[in-house]
Amino acid sequence: MTLRPYLTAFGLQWKIGLRYRIAVVAGLAAQMWFGAVTLMAYASVYHAAPDVQAPLSLRQAMTYTWIQQSLFTLLPLGCLPAIGDAAKTGAIVYDLLRPVDMWNWWLSASLARLLGNAIPRAVLLACVAGPLAMLVGLGAWSLAPPADLAAAGLSLISITLGALLSATIVMWWNILTARTLSPLGSYAVGTPLAVLLSGMLLPLPLYPDWIRPFLLAQPFAGITDIPIRIYLGTPIPGGVATGLGLQLFWLTALTLLGRLWMRQTVNRLEVQGA
Amino acid sequence: MQSSHPASDAITVNNLRKTYRIREGGSWRGKTREIVALDGISFSVPKGQIAGFIGPNGAGKSTAIKILSGILRPTSGEVQVNGLVPWTNRVAHVARIGVVFGQRTQLWWDLSVGEGLALLRDIYGVDPERFARNRARLADALDLGGIMDQSVRQLSLGQRMRAEIAASLIHDPEILILDEPTIGLDAPSKLAVRAFVHELSRDRGTTVLLTTHDMHDIEALAERVIVIGHGRILADSPFEDLRMTTLSERILELDFHGTPPELALPAGAVETSRAPHSLTITFDPRQIPAPALVAHVGHLPGLDDLRISRPSIEEIITRFYADHAA
C-alpha cells in the first residue's frame, strides 16, 4: 500500500485551508474580542471572590482562554466541507470510485483541513496574545509561557494527539453526512458538543467538582483541554500519563468503532438521484 | 475465471436482482415497501465492445451502472467485471475502470484541470512517464490544450465534460462506464464526445458501457443496444434488429402541384395523411418493396416530388417502450 493518495488528499485540503487568508484575519479579530471579553469576566469574578480556592489561578484561566481561542478551528465543529458539498451534489459517489481506503483518505483530508485552518491562526494569536501583549504592557492579561520545559514538550505531544483525535471525530461527522446526504446534521450536533465539551465555552477545570471526572473522561476533553492542562502544569487526576492515556484510548476506540460504522455505511450507501 | 465466463468477456452479469426498501409515512413507524429496481437481468459484454444501455427513467439503468461500478451492492446475482466481483474487491475493481457520471463532477472545482489530473495521477498511482503520455494524448484528442490551466469552476459544460472524460481515462482503464455523457451538451460538443469514444474503442480496445437518453449517441456509437424496462432486459441486439422487429415501416411523402388524386394502394401501404398539396403513405417494405410502390405512384398526374424516410430512432424507441408498456 502506498501513502501517496493520502498525502495528496492532505496536501489538497491543507492548501484549501490556507487559501482563505482574509478569514484568518477576521477570525483572529473575532477570537481576540471573545478572548478579551472572557478575560474581563474572569477578572471580575476572581476579584469579587478572592478567598475561593479556584482550580485555576486567574493567570492560568487567562492563558487557558487564549489557547482555546487560538485553537478554535481545531475543534470538530462539523464534517469536512468538501464531503458536505459532495453529499449534497451526489459527487460523493466518486469517492467510492477511488482505489483508496476511504477511512484514511477522508481522515487525511480532514486532518489537513483542521491543521490548515488552525496553525496559522494559532501562531498569529499566540504572538499577539503572548509576546506582543507583554511588550505593550498588558503582561498581566497575556498568554503565559508553559509551566516548564517538560510541560512544553509533553503538551506538544498532547496537542498532536488532540489534532488526530479531532480529525477522528470529524470522521464521525463525515460518516453522518454520507448517511444523511446533508452536512447540516453534523454541524447541528457537532458544534454545540465540541464547543461545550472541549472547554471552549468554560474551561473544564472550572466546572463543579462532581461533574469534572466525567468531563475529563469524555473524548472532547482530549482535543484541547488535556493539552492545555499539561501546558499549564495544573494537576490532572492520575497525572499526565492519565491525560495522554485518555487521548490514546479515545483515539483508538473512535477509530475502531468509526471504521466499523464506515464499512457498514459504505456497504449500504445508496446514491442520491436517479 | 470460470468456464461459463469466457476470458473474452469484459463484463458478465447473471440473474442480477436489486430491491430497495423504502420507508413510507413517518420516518419512525412508517411501513417499509420494497421496490424492485432490477428483476433478474443477465448479459455479457465482450472486450472492446461499445454497448448501449437504454431504458426509460426508473427502468433500472442507473442501478445496474452503480452495481457494475462497485458503488452499490445487489440483492442477489453474480457480476464479474475484468474477472472481479465489484462489491467484494472494490479497491482492485475501481482501479481498473473509468466512470463518468454526466450529471456530477469528479474534478475539483477549486483546481485547474491540470491540477485535477495530477491529483488523480497520485490517487491511481500512475507513474510519471505514463501520466505525461496519457495527459498529452487526452489533451490532444479532447482538445484540452486551452483549458488545462483554467479552474474547473470556469469551464463551460462542454469543456467540463471533455475534462471529465480525460479524468476518467488518466489511469488507462480497461472499461469505461459513461452515464449520460452528452447530457446538456450542444451539438458540436456531442459530436466531439462521440468521435472520441469511437476512437477510444477502435484504437485502444477499451470496452465501453454507455447509458443515455440521446438516441443519437446510441445510433452513432453502440454496436449493440440493451433495452431495460421494469428491471428486466426487454431487448438485447444490434440496433438494426430492433428497428426491424419494432418499427420496420417506411414513410413515402408525395408533393403535388394541384390537389392530390384519390389513390388505390397495394396491400401493405396505407394513406396516413392528406394535405392540400401533399400525401403521406406508410408502408411495410416486407409486403410492398419501396421500388414497387414508387413505380405504382410514379405516373400520378401532377406529381412534383417524392421522398422515402424511415422512422427516427426516437420514434422506434418510443414505440418499443409503448409495446412493452415500459
Interface residues (C-beta under 8 A of the other chain):
Chain A: T2 R4 P5 L7 T8 L12 I16 R19 T89 G90 A91 V93 Y94 L96 L97 R98 P99 V100 D101 N267 R268 L269 E270 V271 G273 A274
Chain B: Y20 N57 G58 S62 K66 S69 G70 I71 L72 R73 R90 V91 A92 V94 A95 I97 V99 F101 Q103 R104 T105 Q106 W108 D110 L111 L119 D122 I123 Y124 G125
